[in-house]
Amino acid sequence: MTIYGLEGRPATWILSRDGSGPSTRLLEVPAGWGTGRAGSFTGDVELFVLSGLVEADGHLLGPHTLWGARAGTTVKGLGSSQGASLLLFAGAPLRFMPGKGEDEADRPGPVSAGEREWMQMPGAPPNSRQRQLGRSLRGGSFWQTAAVDLRLDHWYADDEPTEVFVLEGTWQQASQLREGRQVAELAKEGYFFRPTGVWHGGDLTGTPTVAMLLVRASVEPAQRAAAPGDYPSRLR
């Protein structure tokens, strides 16, 4: 994948992409990737560093750091002098246009997950913890969740689309889809996307050991029940 305006060609894996353009990609960027010039992106951009170092808008981003910029707003360079692995959440078509964009005085700074406190979300199992990283430009919030020997005892539905990437360990995920219940088993670097309103959870969801996840979804589920509801009719 080559992003116009950024030097270098990262190895790229498309994790999800919808018809309106937004996509999620796993990138392995080589040393020297990017640009030190100021400019702006043609789509909203958010990235989460998995390993290595990334320089973004004058900030040095280490592992498990989240950063983002809205389309058309000035970014004072983006790249990696040493190489890095990262998740890229972006609108499309994505280009970096050198020159001055719009000012964004209230842009949140980068967030390092290690700087956030672990907490237990309302209704979450006692052997799990969450830490919120910030609001997403695509809706919902980013957070990390950690779980030890966890099996969910309820089903949930969210009012935002959900993305989950396994940072460490293993994770099993059950969802109530149009064709019936489906269970996905995910190892480290496993990923799934779930549309709004799809029921998920139950005792087939969790980990028999430990798991660390990066999640983009609602801060709290829109619905919670002992059994899954119907697959949303609008998605049929």
N, C-alpha and C positions, 0 to 999 in steps of 0.2 A: 504493500500500500504506500503510495506516495501522496503526501499532502502538499498541494501547490503552495509555494512560498517557504517551505521547510526543506532544508538539505537532508539527504539521506533517505534510504528506503528500508523501513523497519519490516521485520517478519511480522505478519498480521494474521490473526484468526478472528473471523466474524462470529460473535456469540449470538447476537440477535439484530434484526433490522426489520422495521415495519414499512408499510407502503408510503407513509408520509415523509420518510427520510431519516429520522433519528436511528442511531445504531449504537451498539456496544461492541467494542473490539478489545482483544488482548494483543498488546504490542510488545515486541522485543526490539528496542531501538538501539542502534549501534552508537559507539562513541562518536561524537561530532554531529549527531543528528540535531536538526532544528535550525534556529536563527537567533542572532543577538540583536537583530533590528526590531524596532517598534512597528506595530501594525495592529490589525484586527482580524478576527475570524468571521467568516460569512455565516456560521452557525454557532449556537451555544456550545461551549466546550467545558467538560468536567473530566478530570483525571484523578486516578488513585494510584499512587506508586506502590508497586509490590516489592521491588528490590532495586538497588542502585540509587542514583541521584538524578534529579531533574531540576533545571533552573527555569523558573517561570515568573515573569513579571517582576524580576528583582529578588525573588525568594529562592532559597535552596530547599528543595523538597526531598526528604528522606523516605525510607520505607514506611508504609501505612500513613501517608499524608494525602489529604484531599485538597484539591484546588479547582477553581472554575472561573469562567469569564463568559459574559453574555455576548451574543453576536453583535458585531459592530463597535464594541468598546475597545479602547486602546490597551494593548498588551505589550509590555516592554521586553519582548523576547521570550522564546520558549525553546528548550532543547536539553540535551544531555551531553556533557563533555566526556563522561566516562562510560555511558551506556546504561540502560535501565529496562526493567520490565514494568509495564503499567496497564491499567484498564482505562480505555478512552470512551467516554460517553459523549456523543456529539450529534449535532444536527447535520443536515446535508442539503446541498452539496457543500463540503467543507474545504475552504481555502483560507490561506493566511495572506492578507493583502497588506504589503508594506505601506507605511504612511500613518498619519494620525487618524484615529477613529474618534468615537465619542468618549467623553470623560465619564467615569463611573465612580463618583466620590465615595459611595456607600458599599463598594464591592467588599464582601467578606474576605479576610485574609485566609491563607492556607491553614488547615487544621490537621495537626498530628494526633492520631488516635491515642497515643500514649499520654497526651495532655488532658484527656477527658476522663472523668470519673466513671467507674462502672456503677450501674444501678439496676434495680429489678423493675421491669415494666409492669403496670397493673395487669393481673391475670396471667403473667408469665410463670412457668414452673420454678420452684425454688432452686433447682440446680442449673439455672441459666442466669446470665447477666447481660446487660446491654449498655452500650455507650453511644450517644447520639453525636454524629460528626457535623451535621448541618443540613439545612434545607437543600433539596436538589432543584436545579433549574428546570428539570423535566417533570416536577411534581413529586410530592412525598418528601422523605428525608433519607439521608444516608446514615447508617449506623453499623457498628460491629456487634455481633452477638457471640457469646461463648457459652458452651454447653458441655456438661459432663454426665455421661450415662443417662441420657434424657430420652423419654418417650412422651409425646404430647397426649393429654387426656381429653382434649376438646378439638373441635373443628373451627376454622376461622375463615372469614372473607374480608378482603381489604377494599377500600374505596380508591386506591391508586394501583396502577400496574406495579408488579413486584419483580425485582431482579435479585438473585442470590448467587454469590461467588464464594466457593469454599477456599478459605485462606490456609487452614490447617486441619488435619484430621479427615474424617469421613462424615457424610451426612446422607440420610435417607429421607425422601420427601414424597408424601402421598397427596394426590389432588383428585377432585371429583370432576372429570372432564366429560365432554359430550358423549364419548363412547364408553364411559364408565370410569371406575376408579383406576388410577395409574400410579405406580410407585417407581420413582427414579432413585438409583443409588449413585452417589457422587463422591469421588475421591478428591484429593487436593487439586485445585484448579478446575473443579467441576463447576458448571453454571446452569441456571435455568431462568426463564422468563415466564411470568404468569400474568394474564390479563386481569383487569379489574373484576371483582366480584366472584372469582372462582374459589370454591371451597377447598381448603387444604388443612392438613393436620391429622389428628387421630393417632392411635398408638403405633401406626406404621411410619410415623415421622419422628426423626430424632437421630441419636448416635449411641452406639453401645460403648463407645470409649469417650473421646473428646472431639470437639469441633470448634473452629473459629470461622465465622462467616462475615462477609460484607453484604449488607442488605440495603436495597433502595425500595422503600414502600411507605405506606402510611405509618405514622408514629404508633398508632393503636389501630387494631382491626375494626372494621365497620360493624361486623357481626361475629358472634361467638355462640356455638351450640354444641350439644353433646353428640350430634350426628350431622353429617353434611347435608346441606340443602341442594336444590336443583342447580344444574349448570345454567348460567345466565342465558335467558332466551335471546338477548340481543347478540350473543356470540354464536348462536346456532346457525 
